[in-house]
């Protein structure tokens, strides 16, 4: 019953006791259908119950031809289907990859992530099965995750300032991650000594397959911080954020991945520097493909790659157009960025315990403890992922909340959350423990 989750998003469900009484299950399902009519979309989520063979690029429902770019879009359609009386178990979600090939499908009910708090504990629906998490387990869980939450001032991470109104604007259907991309670019531009832009600059193992292509992180700090950034929309997006960090942490243990990541970063920096000089997209595309060949050559040194890149630039633009000054600027940028990257990710002597993995998420609300932000799915997943990271040697893990613009954040200040438990001895002590843990992580970073 739980096999699909074992190495997927929620392997922690194996530690929970499933509800088997059919009367209770029918009652829960009746309440569920009633609540999903009006429950805000961030209070429940939709997520594939199976490990992804390759990233899903879009989704279809049953035999319909309409394409939905994300599960958040599918979620909105499901609300309308529920209002029409459609049985969620009869709605088949069909993911497709970048080659338009169908991935493993699943019924919508099985993909629901939903929770219902009661005096006895919290009932959760995951993978089509109901579970009960008792109050004692929740208190222990909250104490564990609150230790990871950054609450004290931090000389580096305080540079992750609030979103601007322009960044806070919702992404488009074609680019739902536009908010994160804008933010990451601005952070790198405003803090060139502290953050290197890694967003969308994916790398792979030198002898790997296409499914091994992942981001190192969104922002890499020469102080050895690997920062992953995501907008909070629900348990689904937070789960993706956590798994991105774990996938990267795994890959970084392989020196060939770190080498490829550095080459991808330097190649992207050259393209960014030259961007105004390209006359049309095809001109840029042709140059980029030839530049890739230069950097993919494992037989050449870094200096040889730079020299070959400069020759290629002169071939494309002409030595007179580029000029000696621009070439010198590019040489300086290449050298400086290379040094910064190698400080953040040593190519040879890589020790995961010397790095700090940071999960940063945008949120409109303002709470004192991490458990108040996250529904129980996300709390359980965070604890599980943190255990996995520590088993790989990454002992420094932090979670940071990034503010929305002041005008939008104020909307969340008075909003109540059903996931926040009443203060108890254990939850009160977790706040002080969070502060001491943050201080420890800062000193190790």
NUVEXSE-830326 format. One line per 5 residues: number of its first residue (from 1); their letters; for each residue x, y, z of C-alpha. Coordinates in pm, 1 decimal, decimal comma. Each point is the difference from the previous one (the first is absolute). Layout:
NUM = A = X:Y:Z; ...
***
This chain:
1 = XXXXX = 0,0:0,0:0,0; 281,4:242,0:87,0; 250,7:-129,5:-253,5; -38,6:294,7:-245,8; 118,9:237,2:272,1
6 = XXXXX = 291,1:-201,3:127,6; 262,2:190,0:-200,3; -226,4:278,3:-112,7; -121,3:315,7:167,9; -135,1:-140,3:326,6
11 = XXXXX = 180,4:-313,9:115,8; -73,9:108,8:360,2; -359,5:-128,7:-33,1; 132,8:-349,6:66,7; 45,5:103,8:362,0
16 = XXXXX = -367,6:98,0:37,5; -297,2:-218,4:78,6; -262,1:-7,2:-276,7; -373,1:37,4:73,4; -178,2:-320,6:-104,5
21 = XXXXX = -351,6:51,7:134,9; -221,0:46,5:-309,8; -258,0:200,7:194,3; 262,4:254,7:104,1; 145,9:12,8:-350,1
26 = XXXXX = -343,7:67,6:-155,3; -57,0:274,9:254,8; 339,8:156,2:-74,8; -60,8:-12,3:-374,7; -340,7:164,0:38,3
31 = XXXXX = 155,1:284,1:204,1; 287,5:24,9:-249,7; -226,9:58,1:-300,0; -191,1:265,7:192,5; 314,8:183,5:106,7
36 = XXXXX = 174,4:-2,2:-338,4; -282,7:215,8:-137,8; 114,9:296,9:205,1; 338,5:-89,2:152,5; 279,3:233,7:-125,6
41 = XXXXX = 228,5:-174,3:-248,6; 304,4:47,3:226,2; -173,6:-209,2:269,1; 4,9:-316,4:-211,5; 225,2:-123,3:-275,8
46 = XXXXX = 30,4:-234,9:-291,8; 316,5:-200,0:-54,2; 96,8:-308,0:-195,9; -2,4:-302,8:232,5; 283,2:-158,2:-197,7
51 = XXXXX = 369,1:87,4:-39,0; 45,4:198,5:-321,3; 172,3:-194,4:-279,0; 74,3:336,6:-160,4; -139,4:350,6:61,9
56 = XXXXX = -361,9:49,5:-106,6; -38,4:295,7:-238,6; -379,8:-1,6:-17,2; -308,6:-199,6:96,8; -324,6:-120,1:-155,4
61 = XXXXX = -316,1:-130,7:164,9; -156,1:-327,4:-113,8; -21,0:3,3:-380,9; -35,3:378,0:-37,1; 253,4:182,5:-220,0
66 = XXXXX = 36,4:311,0:219,6; 353,4:43,8:137,4; 58,5:135,2:351,0; 355,2:128,8:66,8; 0,8:-76,9:372,9
71 = XXXXX = -181,1:-197,3:268,5; -117,5:331,8:145,8; -195,9:50,8:-324,0; -139,9:-353,1:26,2; -94,6:73,6:359,9
76 = XXXXX = -217,4:293,9:-107,9; -176,0:-218,2:-255,8; -67,6:-264,3:265,3; -187,5:253,2:212,3; -241,9:55,7:-287,7
81 = XXXXX = -28,2:-375,7:-57,5; -86,7:-52,6:367,2; -271,7:265,4:-19,3; -144,9:-188,6:-296,3; -10,9:-316,5:210,1
86 = XXXXX = 280,4:-184,7:-183,8; 160,3:-284,7:195,5; 371,1:80,7:46,4; 86,7:-368,6:-22,4; -126,8:2,7:-357,8
91 = XXXXX = 216,7:293,9:-109,2; 330,3:-126,5:-139,6; 293,8:243,0:6,0; 236,1:-72,8:-289,9; 349,2:159,6:18,6
96 = XXXXX = 214,1:49,0:-312,7; 371,5:70,5:-28,8; 188,1:238,5:-230,9; -17,8:-254,6:-284,6; -378,7:-21,8:32,7
101 = XXXXX = 29,4:-353,6:133,4; -250,5:-111,0:261,4; 127,8:-61,8:353,1; -170,0:-212,3:265,3; -358,2:122,1:48,3
106 = XXXXX = -205,3:2,9:320,4; -351,3:83,9:115,0; -51,4:342,4:155,2; -109,7:-138,4:336,1; 330,3:-183,1:36,3
111 = XXXXX = 190,8:322,9:-63,8; -181,6:203,6:266,8; 189,5:134,2:300,5; -250,9:104,5:262,9; -10,1:32,3:378,0
116 = XXXXX = -270,2:43,0:262,8; 91,4:101,5:355,7; -199,3:-144,2:292,5; 46,6:-25,3:378,2; 140,1:-352,6:-42,1
121 = XXXXX = 260,4:112,9:-251,5; 13,7:71,1:-372,0; -153,2:-225,2:-264,7; 184,2:11,5:-330,4; -79,6:-133,2:-345,5
126 = XXXXX = 301,4:-95,6:-209,9; 28,8:-253,1:-281,1; -371,3:-76,0:27,3; 36,2:-120,2:360,9; -105,6:169,5:325,2
131 = XXXXX = 232,8:13,4:302,4; -14,1:140,9:352,5; 293,2:192,4:146,6; -54,7:33,0:376,1; 66,6:317,9:198,3
136 = XXXXX = 318,4:-136,9:160,4; 154,9:-72,4:-339,1; -92,2:347,8:-122,4; 166,0:167,9:301,2; 320,0:-199,3:-60,1
141 = XXXXX = -12,4:77,3:-370,3; -41,8:373,3:58,5; 286,4:5,2:246,9; 225,2:-169,7:-255,9; -75,1:226,5:-295,5
146 = XXXXX = -3,5:325,1:198,9; 369,7:-59,1:71,0; 65,0:54,3:-371,4; -183,4:333,3:-25,9; 216,8:310,9:-24,5
151 = XXXXX = -131,6:257,1:247,4; 313,2:193,0:102,2; 188,0:257,5:-211,6; 236,4:-161,3:-251,5; 277,8:196,1:-177,1
156 = XXXXX = -46,8:-183,4:-331,6; -360,7:-115,6:-12,5; -135,6:338,6:110,7; 101,9:111,1:-350,8; -295,3:-203,3:-128,1
161 = XXXXX = -228,8:298,5:26,9; -374,8:18,0:-62,5; -151,3:-38,7:-345,0; -64,6:316,5:-198,0; -357,0:67,8:-122,2
166 = XXXXX = 110,3:-97,2:-351,5; 144,2:-330,9:118,5; -308,3:-72,7:208,3; -216,4:6,5:-313,4; -129,9:-344,2:-93,0
171 = XXXXX = 189,1:-199,2:-262,3; -147,8:-67,9:-341,6; -136,7:-332,4:-124,4; 306,3:-33,2:-223,1; 236,3:87,7:282,9
176 = XXXXX = -151,9:-79,0:343,4; 344,4:38,7:164,5; 44,4:357,1:-120,6; -25,2:135,3:356,1; 294,1:-209,6:123,5
181 = XXXXX = 208,5:70,6:-310,4; -37,4:377,8:31,0; 86,6:-14,4:368,5; 309,1:-217,7:-44,4; 134,1:222,8:-278,8
186 = XXXXX = -42,1:310,8:213,9; 168,5:-158,1:304,2; 302,4:-97,9:-211,4; 19,1:345,7:-159,7; -33,4:187,9:329,7
191 = XXXXX = 243,5:-226,7:186,6; 270,0:-99,1:-254,1; 253,8:-74,7:274,6; -237,9:-229,8:187,2; -234,0:-176,3:-245,9
196 = XXXXX = 64,8:-173,3:-331,5; -303,9:-63,2:-218,9; -55,0:-373,8:-52,4; -373,6:5,6:-76,7; -74,6:-198,8:-319,3
201 = XXXXX = 372,5:-60,8:-56,3; -39,8:-375,2:18,4; 282,1:-251,1:-12,5; 31,8:-376,7:-24,2; 250,5:-274,0:69,6
206 = XXXXX = 268,9:-27,9:-267,9; -110,9:-356,4:-68,2; -366,6:27,1:88,5; -333,7:2,5:-174,2; -240,1:287,3:-64,4
211 = XXXXX = -194,4:-75,1:319,0; 308,0:87,7:208,7; -19,1:369,8:-93,1; -65,2:211,8:310,3; 76,1:346,2:136,8
216 = XXXXX = 277,8:36,7:255,2; -227,5:251,9:173,0; -157,3:336,4:-82,4; 264,4:216,0:167,5; 350,7:-120,2:88,0
221 = XXXXX = 199,3:195,1:255,3; 380,3:-3,6:8,1; -55,5:-41,3:377,1; -116,8:-354,3:-92,6; -373,0:49,1:29,9
226 = XXXXX = -222,9:-188,2:-246,9; -323,4:199,9:-12,3; -316,9:-146,9:-152,1; -287,1:246,3:-56,8; -369,2:-67,0:-55,8
231 = XXXXX = -329,5:181,8:26,4; -235,6:-157,7:252,4; -324,5:-115,9:-161,8; -56,7:-318,1:200,7; 146,4:-335,6:102,2
236 = XXXXX = 63,0:-95,4:-363,2; 236,5:286,7:-81,6; 172,9:-27,9:337,9; 56,7:-370,4:-60,4; 161,5:83,2:-336,5
241 = XXXXX = 224,5:253,5:174,6; 113,4:-260,7:253,4; 63,6:-264,9:-263,2; 196,0:242,4:-218,1; 234,8:58,5:291,7
246 = XXXXX = 38,6:-372,2:65,0; 62,2:-82,0:-367,8; 266,1:270,2:-20,7; 163,7:-112,7:325,5; 27,8:-352,9:-137,4
251 = XXXXX = 147,3:111,6:-332,3; 251,8:235,1:161,0; 176,9:-295,4:159,6; 117,9:-93,9:-350,5; 297,8:212,1:-115,9
256 = XXXXX = -102,9:-32,5:-365,7; -330,7:172,8:79,9; 174,8:285,0:181,0; 230,3:42,4:-299,9; -290,1:3,3:-245,6
261 = XXXXX = -189,1:244,7:223,7; 295,3:238,9:-5,7; 27,2:-19,0:-378,4; -372,7:58,6:-41,3; 17,7:300,2:230,0
266 = XXXXX = 298,3:156,3:-179,7; -158,0:-61,2:-340,8; -321,5:167,7:117,3; 196,6:297,9:133,9; 171,4:47,6:-338,6
271 = XXXXX = -335,1:-12,8:-180,1; -145,3:249,3:246,0; 292,5:237,6:-54,2; -40,0:-21,5:-378,7; -379,9:13,0:-4,7
276 = XXXXX = -33,9:361,5:-129,0; 233,2:-83,2:-291,5; -219,1:-269,6:-156,3; -203,7:121,6:-294,8; -262,4:-275,7:1,8
281 = XXXXX = -84,9:-324,3:188,9; 141,8:-227,5:-270,7; 331,4:187,4:16,9; 11,4:-57,6:376,1; -106,5:-364,2:-34,7
286 = XXXXX = 280,0:-78,0:-243,5; 258,0:164,4:222,4; -134,3:-176,0:312,3; 23,0:-344,9:-157,7; 364,5:55,7:-101,2
291 = XXXXX = 80,0:141,5:344,1; -149,6:-313,1:155,0; 238,4:-218,9:-201,0; 292,5:197,4:140,0; -109,7:-41,5:360,7
296 = XXXXX = -102,6:-364,6:-38,7; 352,8:-93,0:-104,1; 135,2:-176,2:309,5; 354,0:-9,3:-144,7; 59,1:376,5:17,2
301 = XXXXX = 92,2:218,4:297,3; -200,7:299,9:123,1; 250,3:239,1:-156,1; -28,7:-180,7:-334,6; -379,7:19,3:17,2
306 = XXXXX = 17,6:375,8:55,1; 249,0:44,6:-283,3; -217,7:-205,9:-236,8; -307,8:198,7:109,6; 169,6:331,0:-80,7
311 = XXXXX = 100,7:-129,2:-344,7; -359,0:-106,7:-61,7; -125,3:344,4:106,4; 240,9:169,3:-239,2; -113,7:-232,6:-281,1
316 = XXXXX = -364,7:88,6:62,1; 25,0:369,4:72,2; 337,0:98,0:-139,6; 296,3:119,0:203,9; -76,6:360,2:-94,4
321 = XXXXX = -360,9:-16,4:122,5; 87,9:-165,5:330,7; 312,0:203,9:56,4; 288,8:-68,4:234,6; -178,6:168,3:292,2
326 = XXXXX = -301,2:-231,2:-19,3; 221,6:-305,6:-31,7; 193,2:111,5:309,4; -327,7:53,7:185,2; -114,2:-348,5:-94,3
331 = XXXXX = 333,9:-142,8:112,4; -33,2:174,3:336,6; -360,8:-115,4:43,1; 92,1:-358,5:-87,8; 290,9:-7,0:245,2
336 = XXXXX = -194,0:163,2:284,7; -309,5:-216,6:-42,3; 212,3:-313,1:-23,1; 168,1:83,0:332,7; -335,2:74,1:163,6
341 = XXXXX = -152,3:-323,4:-129,1; 291,1:-212,1:121,6; -20,8:161,2:343,1; -366,7:-95,6:14,9; 45,9:-345,5:-155,1
346 = XXXXX = 356,8:-131,2:27,2; 70,4:-215,1:-306,0; 211,9:-255,3:190,0; -12,4:21,0:380,8; -377,0:9,9:34,5
351 = XXXXX = -128,7:-63,3:353,1; -380,9:16,8:38,1; 29,1:87,3:369,1; 168,7:329,3:-102,0; -310,7:107,5:-194,0
356 = XXXXX = -337,4:131,7:109,3; -314,0:-94,5:-190,7; -263,0:272,2:18,9; -365,4:-45,6:-90,9; -144,7:348,1:-57,2
361 = XXXXX = -368,9:50,0:-73,2; -215,3:305,4:-74,5; -303,1:36,3:227,7; -249,0:279,4:64,4; -66,3:-88,6:364,2
366 = XXXXX = 215,3:88,5:300,0; 40,2:-256,9:278,2; 263,9:-61,7:265,4; 50,0:-373,3:-50,6; 38,2:-215,3:-309,0
371 = XXXXX = -277,8:-243,4:89,1; -251,9:285,3:-28,0; 86,2:44,9:-367,6; -4,9:-363,5:-107,3; -281,8:-254,5:-14,0
376 = XXXXX = 80,0:-338,5:146,1; 97,2:-150,5:-339,3; 272,7:258,1:-41,8; 119,1:-33,4:359,4; 31,1:-376,7:-28,2
381 = XXXXX = 171,8:24,6:-338,8; 245,7:262,4:130,8; 101,6:-217,7:292,7; 43,4:-299,2:-230,6; 212,0:195,3:-249,9
386 = XXXXX = 214,3:150,7:275,9; 74,5:-352,0:126,4; 95,6:-106,7:-354,3; 230,3:300,9:-41,8; 171,8:-68,0:331,3
391 = XXXXX = 56,2:-362,4:-101,3; 186,9:136,2:-305,8; 220,1:215,1:223,2; -181,9:336,1:-28,5; -30,2:93,1:365,9
396 = XXXXX = -90,8:368,0:-50,1; -358,2:49,6:-116,2; -203,6:318,7:31,0; -346,9:112,0:-105,4; -60,9:368,4:-69,4
401 = XXXXX = -323,7:180,5:-73,0; 22,7:288,1:-251,0; -253,0:278,8:37,0; -242,3:130,5:-257,3; -19,9:378,8:-48,8
406 = XXXXX = -122,2:169,0:319,7; -341,1:82,5:-146,7; -67,2:-366,5:-83,2; 158,1:-146,7:313,3; -235,7:202,7:218,0
411 = XXXXX = -288,5:-192,8:-148,8; 127,9:-314,1:165,1; 68,9:139,7:344,1; -352,4:-43,2:127,8; -68,1:-325,5:-175,7
416 = XXXXX = -42,6:-307,9:214,3; 147,1:-336,4:-79,6; -142,7:-329,6:109,9; 340,5:-166,7:-0,6; 137,1:206,2:286,7
421 = XXXXX = -39,2:-191,3:327,9; -52,5:170,8:331,7; 311,6:85,1:192,7; 117,8:-284,0:217,3; 315,6:-65,9:196,0
426 = XXXXX = 152,6:-183,2:-294,6; -94,7:255,0:-263,2; 116,9:291,4:215,1; 338,9:-158,2:50,9; 35,1:-55,2:-374,5
431 = XXXXX = 16,1:374,1:-61,3; 307,6:42,2:217,9; 154,5:-311,4:-153,9; -56,4:146,7:-346,5; 201,8:306,3:96,4
436 = XXXXX = 292,7:-203,3:134,4; -2,5:-223,9:-309,1; 7,5:301,3:-231,1; 297,7:143,5:186,6; 181,3:-332,4:-31,4
441 = XXXXX = -64,6:-17,6:-373,6; 131,1:353,3:-46,3; 323,3:-76,3:178,2; 51,9:-315,9:-206,7; -79,3:177,4:-327,9
***
